[in-house]
Amino acid sequence: MQITGEKTVATAPEAVWAALIDPEFLKALIPGCESMTGSPETGYDITVARQVGGMTARLTGFFDLSEVEPGRGCVLSGGGSGGGASHAKGRARIRLVPEGEGTRLSWEIAAELGGKLANLPGFVVKLAAQKVADGFVERFAAAIEKRPVQRKGWLGRIVGSKDA
């Protein structure tokens, strides 16, 4: 599964980088994140519980940083397991490019799923993964810019859904 995207954040690349490697800052932004510890030097351990296609998966995993260029980007590589229910592994290239007074944050994610999650229709898994990625980036941008999260679509803006 491949997912790509980009978003302009109204903050300097150095500040975006500092937030991207701070486990406490990130933990609050990752849906279902129960714990996240670590550092760029030693890697990160993470536990996340998510619902995909009517099935709840609790993944315990890790990710390491390589090709680290502080303030410019890195590659994240890692994996996780939810016991027999599911497992995943993947790689993400994160790029930070100065844009005016802000930063263009872009990502390319390649992931593989196994177990029960792999038995779900591919489009369901990809839509769920895209929603998680887009929602994370919007929450990240809102937190670093110290503004409310923008709601997706007209219905989300009307009812004020926080599921973005």
C-alpha positions in Angstrom: 0.0 0.0 0.0 1.3 3.4 -1.0 0.2 6.7 0.6 1.6 10.2 -0.3 0.7 13.7 0.7 1.9 17.1 1.6 0.8 20.1 3.7 2.2 23.5 4.3 2.7 24.3 8.0 3.0 28.0 9.1 6.1 27.2 11.2 9.9 27.2 10.4 11.4 23.8 9.4 13.5 23.6 12.6 10.4 23.9 14.8 8.6 21.3 12.7 11.6 18.9 13.0 11.7 19.4 16.8 8.0 18.5 17.0 8.4 15.5 14.7 11.0 13.8 16.9 9.3 14.6 20.3 7.5 11.4 21.5 5.3 13.3 24.0 4.2 15.8 21.4 3.4 13.1 18.9 1.6 10.7 21.3 -1.1 13.3 21.8 -1.7 13.5 18.1 -1.8 9.8 17.1 -5.3 8.4 17.2 -5.4 5.5 19.7 -1.8 6.0 20.8 -1.5 4.4 24.3 2.3 4.9 24.7 5.2 6.2 22.8 8.8 6.4 24.0 12.2 6.8 22.5 14.5 9.2 20.6 15.9 9.7 17.1 19.2 8.0 18.2 17.6 4.9 19.8 14.4 4.6 17.9 10.8 4.7 19.2 8.5 2.1 20.8 4.8 2.7 20.3 1.4 1.0 21.2 -1.7 2.0 19.2 -5.2 0.7 19.2 -7.3 1.4 16.1 -10.6 0.3 14.6 -10.4 -0.7 10.8 -13.3 -2.1 8.9 -15.3 -2.9 12.1 -12.3 -4.7 13.6 -10.2 -3.3 16.5 -6.4 -3.9 16.2 -3.9 -3.2 19.0 -0.5 -2.9 17.6 2.7 -2.8 19.5 5.7 -1.7 17.4 8.8 0.3 16.8 10.3 2.6 14.3 13.8 3.8 13.6 15.0 6.9 11.9 17.7 6.8 9.1 19.0 9.2 6.6 18.4 11.9 9.2 18.9 15.5 8.1 17.8 17.7 11.1 15.3 20.3 9.9 15.1 18.7 6.4 13.7 15.2 6.9 14.4 11.5 7.4 13.2 8.0 6.7 11.2 6.1 9.2 11.3 2.3 9.1 9.4 0.0 11.5 6.8 -2.5 12.2 4.3 -3.8 14.7 2.2 -6.7 15.7 -1.2 -7.2 17.1 -0.8 -10.9 17.8 -2.7 -13.1 15.4 -5.1 -10.3 14.5 -2.6 -8.3 12.5 0.9 -7.2 11.8 2.4 -4.4 9.8 5.7 -3.1 8.5 6.5 0.0 6.6 8.8 2.8 5.6 8.0 6.5 5.3 10.1 9.3 3.8 9.4 12.6 5.4 10.6 15.8 3.8 10.6 19.4 5.2 11.1 22.2 2.7 11.2 25.9 3.6 8.3 27.7 2.0 8.0 31.4 2.7 7.9 31.7 6.5 6.6 28.1 6.9 7.4 24.6 5.9 6.1 22.2 3.2 5.8 18.8 5.0 5.6 15.9 2.5 5.5 12.2 3.0 5.7 9.0 1.0 4.6 5.9 2.9 4.9 2.2 1.8 3.3 -0.3 4.1 2.5 -4.0 4.2 -0.2 -5.6 6.4 -0.6 -9.2 7.4 -3.0 -11.2 9.5 -6.8 -10.4 9.7 -6.2 -6.8 8.5 -4.7 -8.1 5.3 -8.0 -10.0 4.6 -10.0 -6.8 4.5 -10.6 -5.3 1.1 -7.6 -3.3 0.0 -9.6 -0.1 -0.6 -11.0 -0.3 3.0 -7.5 -0.5 4.5 -6.1 2.2 2.2 -9.0 4.6 3.0 -8.5 4.0 6.7 -4.8 4.5 6.5 -5.2 7.7 4.4 -7.7 9.0 6.9 -5.3 8.3 9.8 -2.4 10.0 7.9 -4.4 13.0 6.9 -5.9 13.4 10.3 -2.5 13.1 12.0 -1.0 15.8 9.7 -3.9 18.1 10.3 -3.7 17.7 14.1 0.1 18.1 13.9 -0.2 21.3 11.9 -2.9 22.7 14.2 -0.9 21.9 17.4 2.3 23.4 16.1 0.5 26.5 14.8 -1.5 26.7 18.0 -4.9 26.8 16.2 -8.0 24.6 16.2 -8.2 21.5 14.0 -9.9 22.3 10.6 -12.9 20.1 10.0 -13.1 18.1 6.8 -16.1 18.5 4.5 -19.3 20.5 5.1 -20.9 18.0 7.4 -17.8 17.8 9.7 -17.8 21.6 10.0 -21.5 21.7 10.8 -21.4 19.0 13.5 -17.9 19.7 14.7 -16.6 16.1 14.3 -13.1 15.6 15.7 -12.5 12.5 13.6 -10.5 14.4 10.9 
